[in-house]
Each structure stands twice: as structure tokens, then as C-alpha cells.
């Protein structure tokens, strides 16, 4: 049975603790998008690592699209370099805080979501197949949300570190095995 989880997206934030002139940043950055009517920040797309940096006038930065935590740090460093090159004074690198990790896994086994909903208990799952084809399973420890699909695929979201997603997938596998559903 496959245990491998694959990180699909890491979302992290940082704050420069200063206001930023988005018009100036937009004009100095290539690959940047800025349309205040549609979105209140500059969207700066990096190719290596393939990420998007959302830069806000409040000095907040959100990095999305990274496939691992190290890539987030590299992307933030590149944005800081680019900001400094545009004449923005950045004293020191801000702390980068991982907000959410989305990972996927495949149990290589079809799942009967109706049986799982009953087995796990309707108070601990959300399953409305007319609304969404997956079963939503919320865990307190680790604090993640798992989406289970009939194909055996799982999406884990809400982790703050990769281990959260790994533990979440291991936990759901054990719960399914305990119920004889895997």
C-alpha cells in the first residue's frame, strides 16, 4: 500500500512591518500583475521555485505554490532581493510562517465512503455526495482536514509542517484498518 504523501502547495506569510508602494513595485517588477479593482496586492510570479508572491501595501507578503518549505524560503529571499533592487529598504529578512500545507496521498484501494461515514460516526465527518464527492474528516491531532475520495485518493490540508500531513494520513489509514474498511 502506498504511504507516500506528496506536498502539492505550501502557503506561508511574512511581514516587512512597513507600508509598501505597490504601484512602484509593479512598475519595477517584471512578471508582476497589479489591478486594484480585482485584487488588492501585486502578484509576482517566480519561475524558480515556481511560486507566486502576493505583496500587499501593508507590508504583508503571502507566498503560495511552493512544493516544500525550503522553496518558500528561497522565494521570500528572491522577493526581498527584488524589492531591494526596486529601492525598497528592507532592513532584515522577516520571519516566514507556514500557514497551510496541502498534500495528497493514494491508498491504492477504493473506499466505500458511505461505510466510512457510518464507521467514523456522523459527528466526526461531513459527507454529502450531492454537494461534494469526497468525505471530509477533521482531526484534532494533528489539526488537519482530510478529504477522502472513493478512488482511494486523499487530500490533507491545514498542516503547518509536512509531518502534520504524514501523521494525518497515517491516522486515517489506521482508523480505516481498525474498521476493516481498508
C-alpha positions as CSV (number, residue, x, y, z in Angstrom):
1,X,0.0,0.0,0.0
2,X,1.3,3.4,-0.9
3,X,2.3,5.6,2.0
4,X,4.0,8.4,0.1
5,X,2.4,11.8,0.6
6,X,3.1,14.5,-2.0
7,X,3.1,18.1,-1.0
8,X,1.0,20.0,-3.5
9,X,1.2,23.5,-2.1
10,X,2.8,25.4,0.8
11,X,1.3,28.7,1.8
12,X,3.4,31.0,4.0
13,X,3.3,34.6,5.1
14,X,5.8,37.2,6.2
15,X,5.6,40.8,7.2
16,X,8.0,43.6,6.4
17,X,6.5,45.8,9.2
18,X,6.3,48.8,6.8
19,X,4.0,50.1,4.1
20,X,4.8,49.3,0.5
21,X,4.2,51.4,-2.6
22,X,2.5,48.8,-4.8
23,X,2.5,51.0,-7.9
24,X,6.3,51.4,-7.7
25,X,6.8,47.7,-7.1
26,X,4.6,46.8,-10.0
27,X,6.5,49.2,-12.3
28,X,9.9,47.8,-11.2
29,X,9.0,44.0,-11.3
30,X,8.8,42.0,-14.5
31,X,6.2,39.2,-14.3
32,X,4.1,41.2,-11.9
33,X,0.3,41.8,-12.1
34,X,-1.5,44.6,-10.3
35,X,-5.1,45.5,-10.8
36,X,-6.5,47.1,-7.7
37,X,-10.1,46.6,-9.0
38,X,-9.6,42.8,-9.0
39,X,-7.1,42.2,-6.2
40,X,-5.6,44.5,-3.5
41,X,-2.0,43.3,-4.0
42,X,0.8,42.8,-6.5
43,X,1.0,39.3,-7.8
44,X,4.6,38.4,-8.6
45,X,5.3,35.1,-10.2
46,X,8.6,33.4,-9.8
47,X,9.7,30.6,-12.1
48,X,12.4,29.0,-9.8
49,X,11.0,28.0,-7.5
50,X,7.6,28.1,-9.2
51,X,5.7,30.2,-6.7
52,X,3.5,33.3,-6.6
53,X,4.2,36.1,-4.1
54,X,1.3,38.3,-3.1
55,X,2.6,41.6,-1.9
56,X,0.3,44.0,-0.1
57,X,0.6,47.7,0.7
58,X,0.5,46.8,4.4
59,X,3.9,45.2,4.1
60,X,2.5,41.7,4.2
61,X,3.7,39.0,1.9
62,X,2.0,35.7,1.1
63,X,3.9,33.0,-0.8
64,X,1.9,30.3,-2.4
65,X,2.5,27.4,-4.8
66,X,5.7,26.1,-3.2
67,X,6.2,22.3,-3.2
68,X,8.2,22.3,0.0
69,X,9.1,24.6,2.9
70,X,12.6,25.2,1.6
71,X,11.2,26.6,-1.6
72,X,9.2,29.1,0.4
73,X,12.4,30.5,2.0
74,X,14.1,30.7,-1.4
75,X,11.1,32.5,-2.9
76,X,10.9,35.0,0.0
77,X,14.7,35.7,-0.3
78,X,14.2,36.4,-4.1
79,X,11.3,38.8,-3.4
80,X,13.4,40.6,-0.8
81,X,16.2,40.9,-3.3
82,X,13.8,42.2,-6.0
83,X,12.3,44.7,-3.5
84,X,15.7,46.0,-2.6
85,X,16.5,46.3,-6.3
86,X,13.4,48.4,-6.7
87,X,14.7,50.8,-4.0
88,X,12.6,49.4,-1.1
89,X,14.6,49.4,2.1
90,X,14.2,46.0,3.8
91,X,16.3,46.0,7.0
92,X,16.2,42.3,7.8
93,X,14.5,39.2,6.5
94,X,11.2,38.8,8.2
95,X,10.2,35.5,9.8
96,X,8.3,33.3,7.4
97,X,5.4,31.4,8.9
98,X,3.8,28.4,7.2
99,X,0.1,28.9,7.2
100,X,-1.1,25.8,5.4
101,X,0.3,22.7,3.7
102,X,-1.8,20.8,1.2
103,X,-0.7,17.3,0.4
104,X,-2.1,14.3,-1.4
105,X,-1.8,10.6,-0.9
106,X,-3.2,7.5,-2.6
107,X,-4.2,4.5,-0.5
108,X,-4.2,2.3,-3.7
109,X,-7.5,0.9,-2.6
110,X,-11.1,2.0,-3.4
111,X,-13.0,3.4,-0.5
112,X,-16.7,3.0,0.3
113,X,-17.4,6.5,1.6
114,X,-20.9,5.5,2.9
115,X,-19.5,2.8,5.1
116,X,-16.7,5.1,6.3
117,X,-19.2,7.9,7.2
118,X,-21.1,5.4,9.3
119,X,-18.0,3.7,10.8
120,X,-16.3,7.0,11.7
121,X,-19.5,8.4,13.1
122,X,-21.5,11.1,11.5
123,X,-20.4,13.6,14.2
124,X,-16.8,13.4,13.1
125,X,-17.3,13.6,9.3
126,X,-19.1,15.6,6.7
127,X,-20.4,13.6,3.8
128,X,-22.9,15.0,1.4
129,X,-22.2,13.3,-2.0
130,X,-24.8,15.5,-3.7
131,X,-22.8,18.6,-2.7
132,X,-19.2,17.2,-2.9
133,X,-17.8,13.8,-4.0
134,X,-15.5,13.5,-1.0
135,X,-15.8,12.7,2.6
136,X,-14.5,15.4,5.0
137,X,-12.7,14.1,8.1
138,X,-11.5,16.6,10.6
139,X,-8.7,15.6,13.1
140,X,-7.8,17.4,16.3
141,X,-4.4,15.7,16.5
142,X,-2.8,16.6,14.2
143,X,-5.0,19.5,13.4
144,X,-5.7,18.8,9.8
145,X,-8.6,18.1,7.5
146,X,-8.6,15.1,5.2
147,X,-10.7,14.7,2.1
148,X,-11.3,11.1,1.2
149,X,-12.4,10.0,-2.2
150,X,-13.9,6.8,-3.5
151,X,-10.8,6.3,-5.7
152,X,-8.7,5.9,-2.5
153,X,-7.1,9.3,-3.0
154,X,-6.7,11.6,0.0
155,X,-6.1,15.3,0.2
156,X,-4.8,16.6,3.5
157,X,-5.0,20.3,4.3
158,X,-4.3,22.6,7.3
159,X,-0.9,21.2,8.2
160,X,1.7,23.6,9.4
161,X,4.6,21.2,8.8
162,X,4.9,18.2,6.5
163,X,4.8,15.8,9.4
164,X,1.2,17.0,10.2
165,X,0.1,15.7,6.8
166,X,2.0,12.5,7.2
167,X,0.5,11.9,10.7
168,X,-3.0,12.7,9.4
169,X,-2.7,10.2,6.5
170,X,-1.3,7.5,8.9
171,X,-4.1,8.2,11.3
172,X,-6.9,7.8,8.7
173,X,-5.3,4.6,7.4
174,X,-5.2,3.2,10.9
175,X,-8.8,4.2,11.5
176,X,-9.9,2.6,8.3
177,X,-7.9,-0.6,9.1
178,X,-9.5,-0.7,12.6
179,X,-12.9,-0.7,11.0
180,X,-12.0,-3.3,8.4
181,X,-12.6,-0.8,5.6
182,X,-9.1,-0.9,4.1
